[in-house]
Amino acid sequence: MKRPAGLYLACLFQALIAANVLIALSLRDYSQVFGGVIAFGLTLVPSAITRRWSITLPWEVSLLIALSLYLHIAGGVLGYYDIYYPYYDKIAHLVSGITVSVLAFVAVLLLDRFSRLNLSRWMIVGFIIMAAMAMEGFWEIYEWVFDTFLGTNLQHGLDDTMLDMIFVLVGSIGVALAGNRYLSEFSKEEIAGKMVAPGGPGPG
């Protein structure tokens, strides 16, 4: 079966992440090297899930994960966060918000299928927004901890933090609205069923 073009684009962003790791290594910026290696590993998670549990995640998931992680790594290694401040940072947060929201949508549909939670459409839509905002909250705590104890400069005041959260919220609301429309056209069982390969895990 022909692979979607989006998967090749995801591979491109994986390669760019690897290239940024090498650049950080040449600059002896070992914190960025560590972050880049972790980011590259995270881009491999969708394919690992497919092999382990016979679950085929939408190609958009792989692309969004690779894109959002590339934006973060390139922003740090190449200095885009500072060069294009504040626009680059806000775009990165918007993309991250969309990525986490799509992951939450996929995850809650699969959880509902395998655990028989029988979640309503509005519970699923609400979960998308809550998951994205929870992740953003943890991210801002991470930035504060690094700035406070390691002397970094990840946060730029209250306004910057609030705008980061607002951009993530906007992205999550967009995905939630799209998810709500999708669920109005197809049942959650139909959507989840498309992600489970024949012979894969069934309802618990």
PyMOL CGO cylinders between C-alpha atoms (Angstrom):
from pymol import cmd
from pymol.cgo import CYLINDER

trace = [
    CYLINDER, 0.00, 0.00, 0.00, 1.31, 3.44, -0.92, 0.3, 1, 1, 1, 1, 1, 1,
    CYLINDER, 1.31, 3.44, -0.92, 2.47, 5.50, 2.03, 0.3, 1, 1, 1, 1, 1, 1,
    CYLINDER, 2.47, 5.50, 2.03, 0.85, 8.94, 2.48, 0.3, 1, 1, 1, 1, 1, 1,
    CYLINDER, 0.85, 8.94, 2.48, 3.01, 11.88, 1.44, 0.3, 1, 1, 1, 1, 1, 1,
    CYLINDER, 3.01, 11.88, 1.44, 2.64, 13.26, 4.98, 0.3, 1, 1, 1, 1, 1, 1,
    CYLINDER, 2.64, 13.26, 4.98, 4.75, 10.39, 6.32, 0.3, 1, 1, 1, 1, 1, 1,
    CYLINDER, 4.75, 10.39, 6.32, 7.64, 11.38, 4.06, 0.3, 1, 1, 1, 1, 1, 1,
    CYLINDER, 7.64, 11.38, 4.06, 7.32, 14.93, 5.35, 0.3, 1, 1, 1, 1, 1, 1,
    CYLINDER, 7.32, 14.93, 5.35, 7.44, 13.56, 8.91, 0.3, 1, 1, 1, 1, 1, 1,
    CYLINDER, 7.44, 13.56, 8.91, 10.66, 11.74, 7.99, 0.3, 1, 1, 1, 1, 1, 1,
    CYLINDER, 10.66, 11.74, 7.99, 12.06, 15.04, 6.72, 0.3, 1, 1, 1, 1, 1, 1,
    CYLINDER, 12.06, 15.04, 6.72, 11.42, 16.70, 10.07, 0.3, 1, 1, 1, 1, 1, 1,
    CYLINDER, 11.42, 16.70, 10.07, 13.00, 13.71, 11.81, 0.3, 1, 1, 1, 1, 1, 1,
    CYLINDER, 13.00, 13.71, 11.81, 16.10, 14.21, 9.67, 0.3, 1, 1, 1, 1, 1, 1,
    CYLINDER, 16.10, 14.21, 9.67, 16.13, 17.93, 10.52, 0.3, 1, 1, 1, 1, 1, 1,
    CYLINDER, 16.13, 17.93, 10.52, 15.94, 17.10, 14.23, 0.3, 1, 1, 1, 1, 1, 1,
    CYLINDER, 15.94, 17.10, 14.23, 18.92, 14.77, 13.82, 0.3, 1, 1, 1, 1, 1, 1,
    CYLINDER, 18.92, 14.77, 13.82, 20.80, 17.52, 11.95, 0.3, 1, 1, 1, 1, 1, 1,
    CYLINDER, 20.80, 17.52, 11.95, 20.12, 19.96, 14.79, 0.3, 1, 1, 1, 1, 1, 1,
    CYLINDER, 20.12, 19.96, 14.79, 21.46, 17.42, 17.28, 0.3, 1, 1, 1, 1, 1, 1,
    CYLINDER, 21.46, 17.42, 17.28, 24.72, 17.32, 15.31, 0.3, 1, 1, 1, 1, 1, 1,
    CYLINDER, 24.72, 17.32, 15.31, 24.85, 21.13, 15.21, 0.3, 1, 1, 1, 1, 1, 1,
    CYLINDER, 24.85, 21.13, 15.21, 24.29, 21.29, 18.98, 0.3, 1, 1, 1, 1, 1, 1,
    CYLINDER, 24.29, 21.29, 18.98, 27.03, 18.69, 19.44, 0.3, 1, 1, 1, 1, 1, 1,
    CYLINDER, 27.03, 18.69, 19.44, 29.45, 20.75, 17.36, 0.3, 1, 1, 1, 1, 1, 1,
    CYLINDER, 29.45, 20.75, 17.36, 28.59, 23.77, 19.53, 0.3, 1, 1, 1, 1, 1, 1,
    CYLINDER, 28.59, 23.77, 19.53, 29.05, 21.68, 22.67, 0.3, 1, 1, 1, 1, 1, 1,
    CYLINDER, 29.05, 21.68, 22.67, 25.54, 22.62, 23.74, 0.3, 1, 1, 1, 1, 1, 1,
    CYLINDER, 25.54, 22.62, 23.74, 24.94, 19.34, 25.50, 0.3, 1, 1, 1, 1, 1, 1,
    CYLINDER, 24.94, 19.34, 25.50, 21.56, 20.28, 26.99, 0.3, 1, 1, 1, 1, 1, 1,
    CYLINDER, 21.56, 20.28, 26.99, 20.25, 20.77, 23.45, 0.3, 1, 1, 1, 1, 1, 1,
    CYLINDER, 20.25, 20.77, 23.45, 21.89, 17.52, 22.38, 0.3, 1, 1, 1, 1, 1, 1,
    CYLINDER, 21.89, 17.52, 22.38, 20.06, 15.71, 25.16, 0.3, 1, 1, 1, 1, 1, 1,
    CYLINDER, 20.06, 15.71, 25.16, 16.76, 17.40, 24.29, 0.3, 1, 1, 1, 1, 1, 1,
    CYLINDER, 16.76, 17.40, 24.29, 17.23, 16.64, 20.61, 0.3, 1, 1, 1, 1, 1, 1,
    CYLINDER, 17.23, 16.64, 20.61, 17.92, 12.96, 21.23, 0.3, 1, 1, 1, 1, 1, 1,
    CYLINDER, 17.92, 12.96, 21.23, 14.79, 12.72, 23.39, 0.3, 1, 1, 1, 1, 1, 1,
    CYLINDER, 14.79, 12.72, 23.39, 12.78, 14.54, 20.71, 0.3, 1, 1, 1, 1, 1, 1,
    CYLINDER, 12.78, 14.54, 20.71, 14.01, 12.22, 17.98, 0.3, 1, 1, 1, 1, 1, 1,
    CYLINDER, 14.01, 12.22, 17.98, 13.09, 9.23, 20.12, 0.3, 1, 1, 1, 1, 1, 1,
    CYLINDER, 13.09, 9.23, 20.12, 9.58, 10.60, 20.62, 0.3, 1, 1, 1, 1, 1, 1,
    CYLINDER, 9.58, 10.60, 20.62, 9.08, 10.85, 16.86, 0.3, 1, 1, 1, 1, 1, 1,
    CYLINDER, 9.08, 10.85, 16.86, 9.55, 7.07, 16.70, 0.3, 1, 1, 1, 1, 1, 1,
    CYLINDER, 9.55, 7.07, 16.70, 6.73, 6.35, 19.16, 0.3, 1, 1, 1, 1, 1, 1,
    CYLINDER, 6.73, 6.35, 19.16, 3.89, 6.13, 16.58, 0.3, 1, 1, 1, 1, 1, 1,
    CYLINDER, 3.89, 6.13, 16.58, 5.72, 3.46, 14.54, 0.3, 1, 1, 1, 1, 1, 1,
    CYLINDER, 5.72, 3.46, 14.54, 6.60, 1.60, 17.76, 0.3, 1, 1, 1, 1, 1, 1,
    CYLINDER, 6.60, 1.60, 17.76, 2.93, 1.58, 18.77, 0.3, 1, 1, 1, 1, 1, 1,
    CYLINDER, 2.93, 1.58, 18.77, 1.98, 0.26, 15.35, 0.3, 1, 1, 1, 1, 1, 1,
    CYLINDER, 1.98, 0.26, 15.35, 4.44, -2.64, 15.64, 0.3, 1, 1, 1, 1, 1, 1,
    CYLINDER, 4.44, -2.64, 15.64, 3.66, -3.45, 19.28, 0.3, 1, 1, 1, 1, 1, 1,
    CYLINDER, 3.66, -3.45, 19.28, -0.13, -3.29, 19.37, 0.3, 1, 1, 1, 1, 1, 1,
    CYLINDER, -0.13, -3.29, 19.37, -1.21, -3.49, 15.72, 0.3, 1, 1, 1, 1, 1, 1,
    CYLINDER, -1.21, -3.49, 15.72, -2.69, -0.01, 15.99, 0.3, 1, 1, 1, 1, 1, 1,
    CYLINDER, -2.69, -0.01, 15.99, -2.29, 2.17, 12.91, 0.3, 1, 1, 1, 1, 1, 1,
    CYLINDER, -2.29, 2.17, 12.91, -2.25, 5.80, 13.98, 0.3, 1, 1, 1, 1, 1, 1,
    CYLINDER, -2.25, 5.80, 13.98, -3.30, 8.44, 11.42, 0.3, 1, 1, 1, 1, 1, 1,
    CYLINDER, -3.30, 8.44, 11.42, -0.33, 9.80, 9.47, 0.3, 1, 1, 1, 1, 1, 1,
    CYLINDER, -0.33, 9.80, 9.47, -1.22, 13.26, 10.72, 0.3, 1, 1, 1, 1, 1, 1,
    CYLINDER, -1.22, 13.26, 10.72, -0.14, 12.17, 14.20, 0.3, 1, 1, 1, 1, 1, 1,
    CYLINDER, -0.14, 12.17, 14.20, 3.39, 11.31, 13.06, 0.3, 1, 1, 1, 1, 1, 1,
    CYLINDER, 3.39, 11.31, 13.06, 3.66, 14.52, 11.08, 0.3, 1, 1, 1, 1, 1, 1,
    CYLINDER, 3.66, 14.52, 11.08, 2.45, 16.77, 13.90, 0.3, 1, 1, 1, 1, 1, 1,
    CYLINDER, 2.45, 16.77, 13.90, 4.73, 15.13, 16.47, 0.3, 1, 1, 1, 1, 1, 1,
    CYLINDER, 4.73, 15.13, 16.47, 7.76, 15.52, 14.22, 0.3, 1, 1, 1, 1, 1, 1,
    CYLINDER, 7.76, 15.52, 14.22, 6.86, 19.11, 13.27, 0.3, 1, 1, 1, 1, 1, 1,
    CYLINDER, 6.86, 19.11, 13.27, 6.20, 20.33, 16.81, 0.3, 1, 1, 1, 1, 1, 1,
    CYLINDER, 6.20, 20.33, 16.81, 9.38, 18.74, 18.17, 0.3, 1, 1, 1, 1, 1, 1,
    CYLINDER, 9.38, 18.74, 18.17, 11.44, 20.13, 15.28, 0.3, 1, 1, 1, 1, 1, 1,
    CYLINDER, 11.44, 20.13, 15.28, 10.14, 23.64, 15.97, 0.3, 1, 1, 1, 1, 1, 1,
    CYLINDER, 10.14, 23.64, 15.97, 11.17, 23.31, 19.61, 0.3, 1, 1, 1, 1, 1, 1,
    CYLINDER, 11.17, 23.31, 19.61, 14.63, 21.90, 18.90, 0.3, 1, 1, 1, 1, 1, 1,
    CYLINDER, 14.63, 21.90, 18.90, 15.42, 24.30, 16.05, 0.3, 1, 1, 1, 1, 1, 1,
    CYLINDER, 15.42, 24.30, 16.05, 14.19, 27.20, 18.18, 0.3, 1, 1, 1, 1, 1, 1,
    CYLINDER, 14.19, 27.20, 18.18, 16.77, 26.36, 20.82, 0.3, 1, 1, 1, 1, 1, 1,
    CYLINDER, 16.77, 26.36, 20.82, 19.71, 25.18, 18.72, 0.3, 1, 1, 1, 1, 1, 1,
    CYLINDER, 19.71, 25.18, 18.72, 19.46, 27.77, 15.93, 0.3, 1, 1, 1, 1, 1, 1,
    CYLINDER, 19.46, 27.77, 15.93, 18.20, 30.57, 18.16, 0.3, 1, 1, 1, 1, 1, 1,
    CYLINDER, 18.20, 30.57, 18.16, 14.89, 31.04, 16.37, 0.3, 1, 1, 1, 1, 1, 1,
    CYLINDER, 14.89, 31.04, 16.37, 13.12, 31.71, 19.67, 0.3, 1, 1, 1, 1, 1, 1,
    CYLINDER, 13.12, 31.71, 19.67, 15.27, 34.82, 20.15, 0.3, 1, 1, 1, 1, 1, 1,
    CYLINDER, 15.27, 34.82, 20.15, 15.67, 35.86, 16.50, 0.3, 1, 1, 1, 1, 1, 1,
    CYLINDER, 15.67, 35.86, 16.50, 11.96, 35.78, 15.73, 0.3, 1, 1, 1, 1, 1, 1,
    CYLINDER, 11.96, 35.78, 15.73, 10.65, 36.53, 19.23, 0.3, 1, 1, 1, 1, 1, 1,
    CYLINDER, 10.65, 36.53, 19.23, 7.76, 36.50, 20.02, 0.3, 1, 1, 1, 1, 1, 1,
    CYLINDER, 7.76, 36.50, 20.02, 6.26, 35.17, 16.78, 0.3, 1, 1, 1, 1, 1, 1,
    CYLINDER, 6.26, 35.17, 16.78, 8.23, 31.94, 16.51, 0.3, 1, 1, 1, 1, 1, 1,
    CYLINDER, 8.23, 31.94, 16.51, 7.45, 31.02, 20.11, 0.3, 1, 1, 1, 1, 1, 1,
    CYLINDER, 7.45, 31.02, 20.11, 3.71, 31.57, 19.66, 0.3, 1, 1, 1, 1, 1, 1,
    CYLINDER, 3.71, 31.57, 19.66, 3.59, 29.55, 16.44, 0.3, 1, 1, 1, 1, 1, 1,
    CYLINDER, 3.59, 29.55, 16.44, 5.47, 26.75, 18.19, 0.3, 1, 1, 1, 1, 1, 1,
    CYLINDER, 5.47, 26.75, 18.19, 2.95, 26.78, 21.04, 0.3, 1, 1, 1, 1, 1, 1,
    CYLINDER, 2.95, 26.78, 21.04, 0.03, 26.82, 18.60, 0.3, 1, 1, 1, 1, 1, 1,
    CYLINDER, 0.03, 26.82, 18.60, 1.42, 23.79, 16.74, 0.3, 1, 1, 1, 1, 1, 1,
    CYLINDER, 1.42, 23.79, 16.74, 2.15, 22.04, 20.04, 0.3, 1, 1, 1, 1, 1, 1,
    CYLINDER, 2.15, 22.04, 20.04, -1.40, 22.70, 21.21, 0.3, 1, 1, 1, 1, 1, 1,
    CYLINDER, -1.40, 22.70, 21.21, -2.79, 21.21, 18.01, 0.3, 1, 1, 1, 1, 1, 1,
    CYLINDER, -2.79, 21.21, 18.01, -0.45, 18.21, 18.30, 0.3, 1, 1, 1, 1, 1, 1,
    CYLINDER, -0.45, 18.21, 18.30, -1.34, 17.40, 21.91, 0.3, 1, 1, 1, 1, 1, 1,
    CYLINDER, -1.34, 17.40, 21.91, -5.04, 17.86, 21.13, 0.3, 1, 1, 1, 1, 1, 1,
    CYLINDER, -5.04, 17.86, 21.13, -4.91, 15.45, 18.18, 0.3, 1, 1, 1, 1, 1, 1,
    CYLINDER, -4.91, 15.45, 18.18, -3.03, 12.94, 20.35, 0.3, 1, 1, 1, 1, 1, 1,
    CYLINDER, -3.03, 12.94, 20.35, -5.66, 13.33, 23.08, 0.3, 1, 1, 1, 1, 1, 1,
    CYLINDER, -5.66, 13.33, 23.08, -8.46, 12.77, 20.55, 0.3, 1, 1, 1, 1, 1, 1,
    CYLINDER, -8.46, 12.77, 20.55, -6.85, 9.60, 19.23, 0.3, 1, 1, 1, 1, 1, 1,
    CYLINDER, -6.85, 9.60, 19.23, -5.96, 8.34, 22.70, 0.3, 1, 1, 1, 1, 1, 1,
    CYLINDER, -5.96, 8.34, 22.70, -9.41, 8.87, 24.21, 0.3, 1, 1, 1, 1, 1, 1,
    CYLINDER, -9.41, 8.87, 24.21, -11.11, 7.14, 21.26, 0.3, 1, 1, 1, 1, 1, 1,
    CYLINDER, -11.11, 7.14, 21.26, -8.85, 4.10, 21.62, 0.3, 1, 1, 1, 1, 1, 1,
    CYLINDER, -8.85, 4.10, 21.62, -9.27, 4.09, 25.40, 0.3, 1, 1, 1, 1, 1, 1,
    CYLINDER, -9.27, 4.09, 25.40, -13.02, 4.25, 24.99, 0.3, 1, 1, 1, 1, 1, 1,
    CYLINDER, -13.02, 4.25, 24.99, -12.94, 1.33, 22.55, 0.3, 1, 1, 1, 1, 1, 1,
    CYLINDER, -12.94, 1.33, 22.55, -10.74, -0.95, 24.64, 0.3, 1, 1, 1, 1, 1, 1,
    CYLINDER, -10.74, -0.95, 24.64, -12.11, -0.14, 28.10, 0.3, 1, 1, 1, 1, 1, 1,
    CYLINDER, -12.11, -0.14, 28.10, -15.84, 0.23, 27.33, 0.3, 1, 1, 1, 1, 1, 1,
    CYLINDER, -15.84, 0.23, 27.33, -16.00, 3.63, 29.02, 0.3, 1, 1, 1, 1, 1, 1,
    CYLINDER, -16.00, 3.63, 29.02, -18.80, 4.61, 26.64, 0.3, 1, 1, 1, 1, 1, 1,
    CYLINDER, -18.80, 4.61, 26.64, -17.85, 8.29, 26.69, 0.3, 1, 1, 1, 1, 1, 1,
    CYLINDER, -17.85, 8.29, 26.69, -20.26, 10.80, 25.19, 0.3, 1, 1, 1, 1, 1, 1,
    CYLINDER, -20.26, 10.80, 25.19, -19.27, 13.07, 22.34, 0.3, 1, 1, 1, 1, 1, 1,
    CYLINDER, -19.27, 13.07, 22.34, -19.07, 16.09, 24.65, 0.3, 1, 1, 1, 1, 1, 1,
    CYLINDER, -19.07, 16.09, 24.65, -16.89, 14.23, 27.14, 0.3, 1, 1, 1, 1, 1, 1,
    CYLINDER, -16.89, 14.23, 27.14, -14.48, 13.40, 24.33, 0.3, 1, 1, 1, 1, 1, 1,
    CYLINDER, -14.48, 13.40, 24.33, -14.45, 16.99, 23.06, 0.3, 1, 1, 1, 1, 1, 1,
    CYLINDER, -14.45, 16.99, 23.06, -13.93, 18.34, 26.57, 0.3, 1, 1, 1, 1, 1, 1,
    CYLINDER, -13.93, 18.34, 26.57, -11.08, 15.91, 27.18, 0.3, 1, 1, 1, 1, 1, 1,
    CYLINDER, -11.08, 15.91, 27.18, -9.25, 17.26, 24.13, 0.3, 1, 1, 1, 1, 1, 1,
    CYLINDER, -9.25, 17.26, 24.13, -9.13, 20.78, 25.56, 0.3, 1, 1, 1, 1, 1, 1,
    CYLINDER, -9.13, 20.78, 25.56, -8.34, 19.68, 29.12, 0.3, 1, 1, 1, 1, 1, 1,
    CYLINDER, -8.34, 19.68, 29.12, -5.48, 17.44, 28.00, 0.3, 1, 1, 1, 1, 1, 1,
    CYLINDER, -5.48, 17.44, 28.00, -3.88, 20.22, 25.94, 0.3, 1, 1, 1, 1, 1, 1,
    CYLINDER, -3.88, 20.22, 25.94, -4.15, 22.77, 28.74, 0.3, 1, 1, 1, 1, 1, 1,
    CYLINDER, -4.15, 22.77, 28.74, -2.82, 20.29, 31.31, 0.3, 1, 1, 1, 1, 1, 1,
    CYLINDER, -2.82, 20.29, 31.31, 0.21, 19.60, 29.13, 0.3, 1, 1, 1, 1, 1, 1,
    CYLINDER, 0.21, 19.60, 29.13, 0.75, 23.34, 28.64, 0.3, 1, 1, 1, 1, 1, 1,
    CYLINDER, 0.75, 23.34, 28.64, 0.59, 23.84, 32.41, 0.3, 1, 1, 1, 1, 1, 1,
    CYLINDER, 0.59, 23.84, 32.41, 3.29, 21.21, 32.94, 0.3, 1, 1, 1, 1, 1, 1,
    CYLINDER, 3.29, 21.21, 32.94, 5.37, 22.85, 30.18, 0.3, 1, 1, 1, 1, 1, 1,
    CYLINDER, 5.37, 22.85, 30.18, 5.22, 26.26, 31.84, 0.3, 1, 1, 1, 1, 1, 1,
    CYLINDER, 5.22, 26.26, 31.84, 6.21, 24.69, 35.17, 0.3, 1, 1, 1, 1, 1, 1,
    CYLINDER, 6.21, 24.69, 35.17, 9.16, 23.04, 33.42, 0.3, 1, 1, 1, 1, 1, 1,
    CYLINDER, 9.16, 23.04, 33.42, 10.26, 26.40, 32.01, 0.3, 1, 1, 1, 1, 1, 1,
    CYLINDER, 10.26, 26.40, 32.01, 9.92, 28.08, 35.41, 0.3, 1, 1, 1, 1, 1, 1,
    CYLINDER, 9.92, 28.08, 35.41, 11.95, 25.35, 37.13, 0.3, 1, 1, 1, 1, 1, 1,
    CYLINDER, 11.95, 25.35, 37.13, 14.77, 25.63, 34.57, 0.3, 1, 1, 1, 1, 1, 1,
    CYLINDER, 14.77, 25.63, 34.57, 14.80, 29.44, 34.77, 0.3, 1, 1, 1, 1, 1, 1,
    CYLINDER, 14.80, 29.44, 34.77, 14.77, 29.41, 38.58, 0.3, 1, 1, 1, 1, 1, 1,
    CYLINDER, 14.77, 29.41, 38.58, 17.31, 26.70, 39.29, 0.3, 1, 1, 1, 1, 1, 1,
    CYLINDER, 17.31, 26.70, 39.29, 19.45, 26.48, 36.16, 0.3, 1, 1, 1, 1, 1, 1,
    CYLINDER, 19.45, 26.48, 36.16, 19.57, 30.14, 35.14, 0.3, 1, 1, 1, 1, 1, 1,
    CYLINDER, 19.57, 30.14, 35.14, 17.98, 29.71, 31.71, 0.3, 1, 1, 1, 1, 1, 1,
    CYLINDER, 17.98, 29.71, 31.71, 15.75, 32.33, 30.10, 0.3, 1, 1, 1, 1, 1, 1,
    CYLINDER, 15.75, 32.33, 30.10, 12.79, 30.35, 28.83, 0.3, 1, 1, 1, 1, 1, 1,
    CYLINDER, 12.79, 30.35, 28.83, 10.04, 32.56, 30.21, 0.3, 1, 1, 1, 1, 1, 1,
    CYLINDER, 10.04, 32.56, 30.21, 9.75, 36.27, 29.49, 0.3, 1, 1, 1, 1, 1, 1,
    CYLINDER, 9.75, 36.27, 29.49, 7.28, 37.47, 32.07, 0.3, 1, 1, 1, 1, 1, 1,
    CYLINDER, 7.28, 37.47, 32.07, 3.62, 36.92, 32.85, 0.3, 1, 1, 1, 1, 1, 1,
    CYLINDER, 3.62, 36.92, 32.85, 2.34, 38.26, 29.51, 0.3, 1, 1, 1, 1, 1, 1,
    CYLINDER, 2.34, 38.26, 29.51, 4.56, 35.81, 27.60, 0.3, 1, 1, 1, 1, 1, 1,
    CYLINDER, 4.56, 35.81, 27.60, 3.34, 32.88, 29.70, 0.3, 1, 1, 1, 1, 1, 1,
    CYLINDER, 3.34, 32.88, 29.70, -0.31, 33.85, 29.34, 0.3, 1, 1, 1, 1, 1, 1,
    CYLINDER, -0.31, 33.85, 29.34, 0.02, 34.25, 25.56, 0.3, 1, 1, 1, 1, 1, 1,
    CYLINDER, 0.02, 34.25, 25.56, 1.66, 30.83, 25.35, 0.3, 1, 1, 1, 1, 1, 1,
    CYLINDER, 1.66, 30.83, 25.35, -1.31, 29.32, 27.16, 0.3, 1, 1, 1, 1, 1, 1,
    CYLINDER, -1.31, 29.32, 27.16, -3.79, 31.24, 25.02, 0.3, 1, 1, 1, 1, 1, 1,
    CYLINDER, -3.79, 31.24, 25.02, -2.20, 29.98, 21.78, 0.3, 1, 1, 1, 1, 1, 1,
    CYLINDER, -2.20, 29.98, 21.78, -2.33, 26.40, 23.06, 0.3, 1, 1, 1, 1, 1, 1,
    CYLINDER, -2.33, 26.40, 23.06, -5.98, 26.96, 24.02, 0.3, 1, 1, 1, 1, 1, 1,
    CYLINDER, -5.98, 26.96, 24.02, -6.78, 28.28, 20.53, 0.3, 1, 1, 1, 1, 1, 1,
    CYLINDER, -6.78, 28.28, 20.53, -5.17, 25.23, 18.95, 0.3, 1, 1, 1, 1, 1, 1,
    CYLINDER, -5.17, 25.23, 18.95, -7.03, 22.84, 21.25, 0.3, 1, 1, 1, 1, 1, 1,
    CYLINDER, -7.03, 22.84, 21.25, -10.38, 24.51, 20.62, 0.3, 1, 1, 1, 1, 1, 1,
    CYLINDER, -10.38, 24.51, 20.62, -9.79, 24.24, 16.86, 0.3, 1, 1, 1, 1, 1, 1,
    CYLINDER, -9.79, 24.24, 16.86, -9.09, 20.50, 17.16, 0.3, 1, 1, 1, 1, 1, 1,
    CYLINDER, -9.09, 20.50, 17.16, -12.05, 20.06, 19.52, 0.3, 1, 1, 1, 1, 1, 1,
    CYLINDER, -12.05, 20.06, 19.52, -14.41, 21.71, 17.03, 0.3, 1, 1, 1, 1, 1, 1,
    CYLINDER, -14.41, 21.71, 17.03, -13.02, 19.58, 14.20, 0.3, 1, 1, 1, 1, 1, 1,
    CYLINDER, -13.02, 19.58, 14.20, -13.33, 16.47, 16.38, 0.3, 1, 1, 1, 1, 1, 1,
    CYLINDER, -13.33, 16.47, 16.38, -16.90, 17.35, 17.27, 0.3, 1, 1, 1, 1, 1, 1,
    CYLINDER, -16.90, 17.35, 17.27, -17.82, 17.68, 13.61, 0.3, 1, 1, 1, 1, 1, 1,
    CYLINDER, -17.82, 17.68, 13.61, -16.04, 14.43, 12.80, 0.3, 1, 1, 1, 1, 1, 1,
    CYLINDER, -16.04, 14.43, 12.80, -17.96, 12.65, 15.55, 0.3, 1, 1, 1, 1, 1, 1,
    CYLINDER, -17.96, 12.65, 15.55, -21.22, 14.06, 14.21, 0.3, 1, 1, 1, 1, 1, 1,
    CYLINDER, -21.22, 14.06, 14.21, -20.53, 12.40, 10.84, 0.3, 1, 1, 1, 1, 1, 1,
    CYLINDER, -20.53, 12.40, 10.84, -19.00, 9.12, 12.04, 0.3, 1, 1, 1, 1, 1, 1,
    CYLINDER, -19.00, 9.12, 12.04, -19.47, 7.11, 15.20, 0.3, 1, 1, 1, 1, 1, 1,
    CYLINDER, -19.47, 7.11, 15.20, -16.58, 6.85, 17.64, 0.3, 1, 1, 1, 1, 1, 1,
    CYLINDER, -16.58, 6.85, 17.64, -16.57, 3.10, 17.01, 0.3, 1, 1, 1, 1, 1, 1,
    CYLINDER, -16.57, 3.10, 17.01, -16.07, 3.68, 13.28, 0.3, 1, 1, 1, 1, 1, 1,
    CYLINDER, -16.07, 3.68, 13.28, -13.21, 6.11, 13.84, 0.3, 1, 1, 1, 1, 1, 1,
    CYLINDER, -13.21, 6.11, 13.84, -11.42, 3.93, 16.38, 0.3, 1, 1, 1, 1, 1, 1,
    CYLINDER, -11.42, 3.93, 16.38, -12.01, 0.83, 14.26, 0.3, 1, 1, 1, 1, 1, 1,
    CYLINDER, -12.01, 0.83, 14.26, -10.04, 2.36, 11.40, 0.3, 1, 1, 1, 1, 1, 1,
    CYLINDER, -10.04, 2.36, 11.40, -6.99, 2.56, 13.65, 0.3, 1, 1, 1, 1, 1, 1,
    CYLINDER, -6.99, 2.56, 13.65, -7.08, -1.05, 14.82, 0.3, 1, 1, 1, 1, 1, 1,
    CYLINDER, -7.08, -1.05, 14.82, -5.58, -3.56, 12.40, 0.3, 1, 1, 1, 1, 1, 1,
    CYLINDER, -5.58, -3.56, 12.40, -7.38, -6.90, 11.83, 0.3, 1, 1, 1, 1, 1, 1,
    CYLINDER, -7.38, -6.90, 11.83, -6.37, -9.23, 14.62, 0.3, 1, 1, 1, 1, 1, 1,
    CYLINDER, -6.37, -9.23, 14.62, -5.33, -6.32, 16.83, 0.3, 1, 1, 1, 1, 1, 1,
    CYLINDER, -5.33, -6.32, 16.83, -6.46, -5.75, 20.42, 0.3, 1, 1, 1, 1, 1, 1,
    CYLINDER, -6.46, -5.75, 20.42, -10.17, -5.80, 20.99, 0.3, 1, 1, 1, 1, 1, 1,
    CYLINDER, -10.17, -5.80, 20.99, -12.48, -4.29, 23.61, 0.3, 1, 1, 1, 1, 1, 1,
    CYLINDER, -12.48, -4.29, 23.61, -11.63, -5.23, 27.18, 0.3, 1, 1, 1, 1, 1, 1,
]
cmd.load_cgo(trace, "trace")
